[in-house]
Amino acid sequence: MRREQVFEFFRRLAEDNPTPTTELEYENPYTLLVAVVLSAQATDASVNIATRPLFERVKAPAQMVALGEAKVRDAIKTIGLFNTKARNVIALSQALIRDHGSKVPGTREELEKLPGVGRKTANVVLNTAFHQETFAVDTHIFRVCNRTGLAPGKDVLNVELKLEKVVPVPFRLNAHHWLILHGRYICKARKPECWRCPVIDLCRYKPKTPPPGTKPSAARTASPRSSAARTAKARKPRRPS
């Protein structure tokens, strides 16, 4: 995409959702960190079901360690890889107590030293808890960036580094959330819902998928712009607060 197209891409996503945020439920930076670790290869919805009762009892590393690995494992047994994740949650809690005064560190380097925390998890925590302009590339963002042509890359790190270069300043803080939500609910993996996409004319994906009940040929003959996109272009661009 050209620079002006990238700006318009995010402007429209911002207009549709001015205050995006993570769908993981959490109480503080520590519980956010735990929730993100648990969300690996699991849906946010499934993590929330498990963590709601857990976070009623546990809000700090010392409380998690006191709970013990067996009880943590039992609390998250509905989530995939729960055995490994329970070990990591206890280990990272112990590391926070030992090395960081029970506080979640605010740098990627320190976060990545914690058990079970990789670059993507660190980026989510830095962005959501510490309001840093990071880009946590998951499968949704990887797909959206490659499918649309926004920031194509062969792997997640390549896409992340491209996003670092192309995302305009007004949208950098929330870009991660807009992209993941767009990929989760509109630009879906198997069948993207192009007919209701606000950036349909900016996206290079072809053929566009038509509305349910419409013949595929209709997508090729329809106007390249959705009504939402036409309306967005007619409005004066504004920066999200």
N, C-alpha and C positions, 0 to 999 in steps of 0.2 A: 504494500500500500504506500501511496505517497503521503507525505507529512500531513497535508491538509485532510486526507481521508482518514488517517489515524486519529486526528483530533476530532473529526466528526463522528467517528466510530464510538469513541468514549463519551463524547458529548451526549449522544443519544442514549447510551446505556445509563449515564448519570441522570438524564431527564426522566427516564422510566423508573429509576430507583435512586433517589438522591442520597440515601443513607444506608448503603449496604453494610452487612456485617456477617460474621460467621454464623452458621446454623448450629454449631456446637454450643451446648449449654455449659456455663462455667461460673464460678463465684469470684475468682481472682486469678492473677497470673499463674499461680501454681496449679489450680484445678484446670485452667486452660491448657497448660503444658501436658498434664495427664490425659486430658480428653483428646488432644491432638495425637499423642503417642498411641492411644487406644484406637484411633480412627484409621490407622494404617490397614489397608485392604478391608475396610468395613465402612458402612454408610454412617453419616452423621446421626441419622435417626436411630440406628441400632445402638450407637454409643450413648446417646442421650437416655435411652431407656435404661441402660445399665448404670449410668453415672448419677441419675437423679437420686436414688436412695443412697448411693455411695457418698455423694457430696453433701448429703444431709449430716453424715457422721464425720466426714473427713474434709478439712479445708486447708490443712498445712502438712508439710512433710513428716513432722514428728507423729502426727495422728495416723498417717498412712503406715509408717513403720510400726507403730504400736498395734495397728490392726493386724498386721502380719500377712505374709504371702498367701497362705492358705485361704484366708477370708477374702483377700483381694481377688484371688482366683475364682472363688465362688461367686463374688459380686459381678464379675465380668464374663462369666462362663458362656453367655449368649453371644459373645463377640468372637470372631475368628482369631486364631492364634492366641487364645487367652492365657495359656500356660507361659509362653514367652513374654507376653505383655505384662503379666503379673510380676514376673521376676524383674523386668525392666523398671516397672513403676516403683517397686521397693528399692531397687538399686539406685535409681535416680533420686529418690527421696533421701536416701542415706547420703548420697553425694552432695545434695543441696545443703543438708545439715552440716556435713563435715567441711565442705569447701566454700560455701557461700552464705553462711549464717542463716540458712533456711529460706533464703530469697532466690527467686529465679533471676539468673544473670541476664543482662541486657545486650549481650554481644553474640554474634553467630558462633565465634570461635569457642566461647565458654559453653554455649548451649550444646554444640556438637560433641563436646567431651562427655556429656551425660549419657548413660546407658539408654539405648533405644531412640536416641534423638539424632536424626539425620538433617541434611540441609533443608529439605522441604519443611519438616517440623519446626526447625529453628526459624525459618522465614515466616511461618504462620504466627508463631509466638511474638516475634519481633514486630510484625505488622499490627497484630490485634491488641497485644498487651502493652507494647511500647511505642506504638504509632510511628514506626519506621517504614520508609518506602522500600519494602521488599516485595519480591514476586515469587510466591510459592507455587511452583508448577506441578500440578497433579495431572491425572489422566484427562480431566475435563478441560483444563487450560491448555494442555499440550494439543488436544484435538482441535479446540477452537482456533488456536494460533496457527496451526498448520492448515486447517480446512479453509479458513477465511483469507489467509495470506497476511494476517496481521504481523506475525513474527514466526515464520516457519523455521523449523530446525529439526535435526536428526535425533536429538535426545533432549531430555528435560533441561539439562544445564544450558545447552545451546539456545533453547527457547527463552530461558530465564535471562541470559545475557543479552539477547536481542530485545526483550522487553525493556531491559535497563536502558537501552539506547533509544527506543522509539516512543515510549509512553510519555506524553506531554506533561509538563509540571503540574497543571491543575488537577490531573487525574491520577497521579502516581500513588498516592496513599491508598486509594480505594480500588485501584485497577485489578488487584488480585481477586477481590470479592465480586466485582462485576463480571469478570471472565468466568469464574467458577460457577456462578449462578446462571449465567447465560448458557454455559455448557450443560449444566444439570437439568435445566427446565426448557430450553428452546433448541440449542444446537446439540441435540442428543446424538449418541453414538450411532445407533442403528438407523434411526429415521429422524433427521432434524426437522423441526417444525418451521420450515422456511416461510410459510404463509403468514406467520405472526411475528416474524423477526424484524426488529426495528432497524437492522443494519443490512438488510437483504441486498440492497443495491451496491453496497461496498464490499460484499463478500464474493470471492472468486469461485466458490463451490458450485459445481454444475453436475447434474441438472438440479434445479430447485425442486423441493418436494411440494406437491400441491396440497390443498386442504383435504381432509377426509371426504371420500365420496366423489372426488374430482378425478377425471382421467389424467394420467401422467402427462399427456401431450399439452394439457392446459397450462402446465407450469412453464412450458417453453414459449407459449404464445402470449402469456399474461404480461402485463407491464412489469418491468424490472424493479419497480419501487412499490413497496407496500404503502397503504394509506398512512400508517404510523410514520414511516420515513418521510413521506411528502409533507406531513404536518410538521415534523421535526425540522425540516429544512426551511419551512416558511417562518419559523420562529427565530428570534434573535438568539445567537449562541450565548449561553451563560455558564459561568464556572460554578461547580458545586461548592457549597460552604464547607 
